[in-house]
Amino acid sequence: MHLVFGLLLVALEVPGCTAIEGERIVARDLGAVIPSFVAVEQDTDFGPSPSPGVRRILSRAQLSRLAATVGLASDDLPESLCLERKQIILDAAAILASLESAAREIFPAEEVRVEMLD
């Protein structure tokens, strides 16, 4: 069986935006740029992070509502905050190894060969 996969490189985060590590925005993420959020339980969930490759801009009003949900004052909030999902550039070897592993799991009885094409 011959499988061919097209590949896309994942972009790095843009300077000026706060990089979110996971699928959810947590107090730890906001505390990296807004000092008052450091006082909040660091795993406090503030909703979904942006999809990979998408920037989300929170206005001061939105940040104020988030701060109010955890009892924080809105004195030190910026006018806006740019958030984006942290991403990395994947190298060819890592992609190839991952694809081969996945193909072996899907087709355990088949000989698996994965090629990367330019």
C-alpha positions in Angstrom: 0.0 0.0 0.0 1.4 3.4 -1.0 0.3 6.5 1.0 1.2 10.0 0.0 0.7 12.9 2.4 0.9 16.6 1.7 2.5 18.7 4.4 2.1 22.2 5.7 4.6 23.9 8.0 3.1 25.4 11.1 3.9 29.1 11.6 5.6 30.6 14.6 3.7 32.9 16.9 3.7 36.6 15.8 5.7 39.0 18.0 3.4 41.2 20.1 0.8 38.5 20.7 0.8 36.4 23.8 1.3 32.7 22.9 -1.2 30.3 24.5 0.2 26.9 25.2 -3.0 24.8 25.0 -6.6 24.7 23.9 -7.8 26.8 26.7 -6.9 30.3 27.9 -5.9 30.1 31.6 -4.9 32.6 34.2 -1.2 31.6 33.8 -1.5 32.9 30.2 -3.0 36.2 31.1 -0.7 36.6 34.1 2.3 36.6 31.7 1.2 40.1 30.5 -1.3 41.3 33.1 0.2 41.3 36.6 -3.1 41.1 38.6 -3.9 37.7 37.0 -0.8 36.2 38.8 -2.9 36.3 42.0 -5.5 34.0 40.5 -5.3 30.2 40.6 -3.1 29.6 37.6 -5.3 26.9 36.0 -8.4 29.1 36.1 -10.1 28.6 32.7 -11.2 31.7 30.8 -12.4 30.0 27.6 -11.0 28.5 24.4 -7.8 29.7 22.9 -7.8 30.8 19.3 -7.5 28.2 16.6 -4.0 27.7 15.3 -3.0 30.5 12.9 -5.8 32.8 14.2 -5.3 35.8 16.4 -7.8 36.8 19.0 -7.9 40.4 20.3 -9.5 40.9 23.7 -10.6 44.5 24.3 -10.3 46.2 27.7 -14.0 45.7 28.2 -13.6 41.9 27.6 -10.6 41.8 29.9 -12.5 43.7 32.6 -15.3 41.1 32.4 -12.8 38.3 32.8 -11.1 40.1 35.7 -14.5 40.6 37.4 -15.4 36.9 37.2 -12.4 36.2 39.5 -12.8 39.3 41.7 -9.9 41.3 40.3 -9.9 45.1 39.8 -9.5 46.3 36.3 -6.9 49.0 37.1 -3.9 47.5 35.3 -5.6 46.1 32.2 -4.3 47.0 28.8 -6.5 48.6 26.1 -6.3 45.3 24.3 -4.5 42.0 24.4 -3.6 39.9 21.4 -3.7 36.1 21.9 -2.6 33.3 19.6 -2.0 29.6 19.9 1.7 28.7 20.3 3.0 26.8 17.3 6.2 25.4 16.0 7.8 24.6 12.7 7.9 20.9 12.3 11.0 19.3 10.7 10.7 16.7 8.0 12.1 13.9 10.2 9.6 14.4 12.9 6.7 14.6 10.5 7.9 11.4 8.7 8.2 9.5 11.9 4.8 10.5 13.1 3.1 9.6 9.8 4.8 6.2 9.7 3.8 5.5 13.2 0.2 6.5 12.5 0.1 4.5 9.3 1.4 1.4 11.1 -1.4 1.7 13.7 -4.1 2.1 11.0 -2.8 -0.7 8.8 -1.0 -3.1 11.2 -1.1 -6.0 8.7 0.3 -4.0 5.8 3.9 -3.0 4.9 3.9 0.7 5.4 6.1 3.1 3.4 5.7 6.9 3.7 7.4 9.3 1.3 7.6 13.0 1.6 7.4 14.8 -1.8 8.5 18.4 -2.5 
